[in-house]
Amino acid sequence: MNNYDANIKAAVEKFETVLRSQLERVEKINAAKDFVDYTALPVLTIGICGGDGIGPIITKAAQDVLEFLLADEVKAGKVVFKVIDGLTIENRAACMKAIPDDVMEELYKCDVILKGPTTTPRAGDPWPNIESANVAMRKNLDLFANVRPVKVPDKGIDWTFFRENTEGSYAVGSQGVNVTDDLAVDFCVTTTEGTNRIARLAFEYARKNKKDRVSIVTKANIIKTTDGKFLRLCEEIAKEYPEINTDEWFIDIMTAKLVDEKRRTDFKVFVLPNLYGDIITDEAAEFQGGVGTAGSANIGKKYAMFEAIHGSAPRMIKEGRGKYADPCSMLRAAVLLLSHIGRQAEADKLEKALDYCMFEDKKYVITGRDTGATCDEFAAYVMDTVKAL
């Protein structure tokens, strides 16, 4: 019989390190202050991180649109754009860090960040096994809420997803243990404050926006400890919002109900752990036209980051099609950014222009190839539409 004592001891030591780091994180989030009021800042700094692949192309297009919409404030010195390079996979691999230290220092100097997609290495890639830049940024800036709206008016769909962003199965996703050649173990994390704050944000959003339903999504019947804690705490928060109907769903049946034409229009606001939120929001985006049409907000109390929800599409760059990349997801992220920093009038204009350009007029159509418009042509089209509003 094999003697696994040494393997188990090494695994326990690794687990102890993970536990200590998570307990330190708990202390930090418990001590966090209230949300920053961006409208009260004398100077608002917007970081621009292009990322990998098509990221720099679509991020620059979104930056152009933001600078156009905020031109008066930029001219007055109230809004500053800070371009931050260094999030390419080549640079991250050279530093062997998800986010190089010098890049992270620049990010800390920003108030909000517009970020292009970044490559996350996986098995078989030519890159070292470094952590996702997204996951690292969310953890370092404590961006605990991933907010993704999906709207398809003609199908009666108006959903807003509140995905917990710093815990769950992604919290220590690169710190699992290969106990032996035959056994690998990863960790899933749920904390009290981590759950309370995402639940409260979802219910506050529902109350402020007159949404009468919040759906809690877990797999608490099977993942009883972490998902069970998430569900229990969300239910406690729900009691403070008696005017809102609260229901609970398991993630597997929820993925089915989103494609059920008779039921899906009933849903309004969702709150759910990290992994489930990542999966189901990609499914939801398909109803809107795919992940290329959806933006994403990553909200913390001090910082916020806004991004596309699709990948970096390195194949498009390899095939010389980068200039035909679709900027719509980044432009939708820009809508969320404008709203978050208190520029709601500009956010509304951009959203209205995007709806018109994408779904009504279709003067320029993005195909990802030379059969359609370029990224820059579409961005100019959106700005011209804003001018005409």
PyMOL commands that set and color helices and strands:
alter all, ss='L'
color gray80, all
select helices_A, chain A and resi 5-30+38-40+55-69+71-75+89-95+101-108+133-140+153-155+192-208+226-238+251-257+264-266+274-288+291-293+314-318+322-324+328-340+344-361+375-388
alter helices_A, ss='H'
color red, helices_A
select strands_A, chain A and resi 44-49+79-83+112-115+145-152+157-164+177-180+183-185+213-218+245-250+269-272+295-299+304-308
alter strands_A, ss='S'
color yellow, strands_A
deselect
rebuild
show_as cartoon
